[in-house]
Amino acid sequence: MGALTVREDQGMAETWVGATAKQIARAVRRGDTSATRVVADHLDQIRAHDAELNAFRVLRPAEAAAEAAKVDDQPELSHLPLAGVPIAVKENTAVAGSATWNGSAAASSGIAEADHEVVRRLRGAGAVVVGLTRMPELGLWAVTDDETAVTRNPWQLDRTPGGSSGGAAAAVAAGLVPIAHCNDGLGSIRIPAACCGLLGLKPGRGVVPAQMGADDWFGLVEHGMLTTTVADAAVGFAVLAGRDAVKLTPPSALKVAVSLRSPVRGITADTPNREAVDTAAGMMRDAGHAIVGADPAYPSSLGLRGMATWFAAAWRDAAAAGIDPATLQARTRRHIALGEWSWRRGYVRETDRTDFRERSIAFFTDGGYDVLMTPALATTPPAALDWHSRSWTANMRASMQYAPFAAPWNIAGLPAMTVPVGVRPDGIPSAVQLVGPPGSELLLLSIAGQLELQAPWQRHAPGWPR
């Protein structure tokens, strides 16, 4: 599509809703439009249609308008890669002057006095924060809901957009914003991206400042962006990582390991997810890459140790924030109690995480693999329901059964990315996960760009933007 959409058939004026971040920023820098105009278009769209999705916790119309005016008042815009681009920030990340909700009123840490570093970088690049997107309480689940709302997938409103960055994914897939900030502790970027047909890159450890909770979930959490194009993903990554933008070039003659093996015993990818891997591997083979079947070394202890780390991260975050567990949802209280139990019994050990990281790096170096491809999900996303009122066991089962492939790469601290690949028979997008060794973020983006050129995906859910 072009940068500007004209809806004459509906008696509407021109709108920038549905344009990419790159298109918007270029137009603002050239003076073809203003940040004020673009932000107003998107705020109108959110007000009109977010009630169908519940993607946003908070809108910032007055603050966003003022921020957009500041962008327009700058005498020189050429240095702003996101000039005038409306973005959403996940509600667990500090935005000065707004509450940091962390998934519920009980978990909220109150009004932030300063921006988180990644928000500061986004604003410094010219982006305008229009609102905060919803997540499950403390970011613990692969579904997004609380007592105030159920967040819905714009591809099918009866399905979840995933979690924990579910609100961010729903907002981008519906065209409410062109890109959205998110973060990922055990898959919270890549799972929603797969549910909603988006690109989601989790950078490797230390590439982007994390600075979340007590200790970044023992170093597992990374910040990223959800986007509809590789060009937007590359710009978003550069801004968050504090790097100059680079031009991606198609890679050649890569050795690609392909694995369908699930990290979680007893869970396997269904036929549509296996077919997505076959399709993407075929495209890479056609591009001249070598495709080799090879399974990573998932140690038998990874599942139990990984879950213990997940439990303990929640307990430590709640304790550090001074949250009374009695005020939290029942599923969260159980999770936190298991976290304290796991921590006090010594089941959470840095040596386990270090060992798995070394094994994972050795998988690439010893096998000569440039990248690993796996399914992004195992099944279609669960229903959009009041999961917060259901048992801890029901939430655990739902999250793990459909999304087992993401978590190991947080434990290993390696870059990993979700890339859309067609649509399932049930109408939900298909996707694959790409994983690389340390420092391979640009390679993963380049591979995604190659796949995008070979088989462009639908940028927004059917019927969106409205």
C-alpha positions, 0 to 999 in steps of 0.5 A: 500500500502507499503511505497515505490511504484515502477512504473516499467511499466512506466519506472520510478524509485521508488518513495515515492509519495503516502506513508503516513506521518507515513511511510515516517517518519519511513523510514527516521528515520531508514535510509531507505531513506532520507528527500532529496529524499522524498522531491525531489519526491514530488516536481517533482510530484507537478511540473508535475501535479499541473497544473491540480488542481491549489492546490498550490499558491507557490512552495519552491523548493530551500528552501525545498531542503535546509530544507530537507538537514538539516533534513538529517544532524541531528545526531539523528532523533528518536525524529522527528515524521514527519522526512522528511515529505513533507507538504504544508501550507495554504497561510494565515499562515506565513512561514518565507521568503514567502509571506502570500497571504491570498487568493489573491495578494490584500490581501497579507501581504508580506514576513513573517519574522518568522514562525507562531507558528504552522509552527514552531512546524511542522518544529520542528517535522521534516516536510519540507514545500514544498509550500503554498496552495490556498484559497479564498480571506480572507478565506471567502468562501467554494469554492477556486478560484481567478483571477489567477486560479480555484482550482479543486477537484481531484475526479472530476475536474469540482467540487470544492475541497471546501474552504477555505482550498481547495488547501490543500485538493486537494493536499492531495487527489491527493497525491501531499503531504501526509499531509497538514496544514489548518485552520478552522473558520466556517468549512474550514477544515471539508468542504474540507475534506468532498469534497475530501475524507479526514480526517479533525479534527478541535480542540477545542478552545485553544488546538492549538495556533490560532494567526490569523488576528485581533482576530482569527475571534472572537475566531472561527479559529483553525489550523489542518491537512488534512490527508488520514489516522487516524494515520497521523491525530493523529500525526499531531494533537499531533505536532500542539497541542505540545503533545507527540504522543499517541496510539489510542485505540478503544472506547467501549460502547459510547452513540452516538447522531445522528442528520440529522437536519440542523442548517440552516432553509430550507436546508436539507441533500440530500439522499447520505449524509443521507445514509452516516450517516446511514452507519456510525451509523450502523458501530458504532452500530455493534462496540457496541455503543448505537445510539440515535436520538437527535438534538442539540439546534440550537437557532433561532438567531444562523444563523443571529448572526453567519453570523454577526460574519462572516461578522465582522471578515472579516471587522476587519481582513482587517482593522487590515491588512491595506487592502484597500477594494477597491482593493478586489474582489466584493464579499469580498467588500460586505462581509466587508461592511456588517461586518462594518455595523453589528459591529457598530450596535452591532449585534456581541456579545460575550454573544451570542457565550458564550450562544451557547457554554454553550448550546452545552456543556449541550447537551452532559452532560445532554443527556449523549452523548459522541459524536454527528454525523451529515452529513458533507455536505448537497449536492454534492460540487458546480462546480469549477468556477470563483466564485470570479467574481460572486455576493456576493449573488451567493457565499453565496447561494452556500456555505451555501446550500451545507455546513451548518453543520460545522459552529456552532461548531466553534461558540461553540468552540468544537472539530469536525471532518470529516470522509470519508464514501464511495462514492456518486453515482455522484463519489464524496466522502461521509462523516460524521461529528463527534462533541464532548465536550471540550477535546474530540479530541483523542476520535474523532480520536479513533472513526475515527480509528474504522470506518477506520478499519471497512470500509477502504476508498480510500486514494486518488482520482481515478487515483491519484497520477499520 
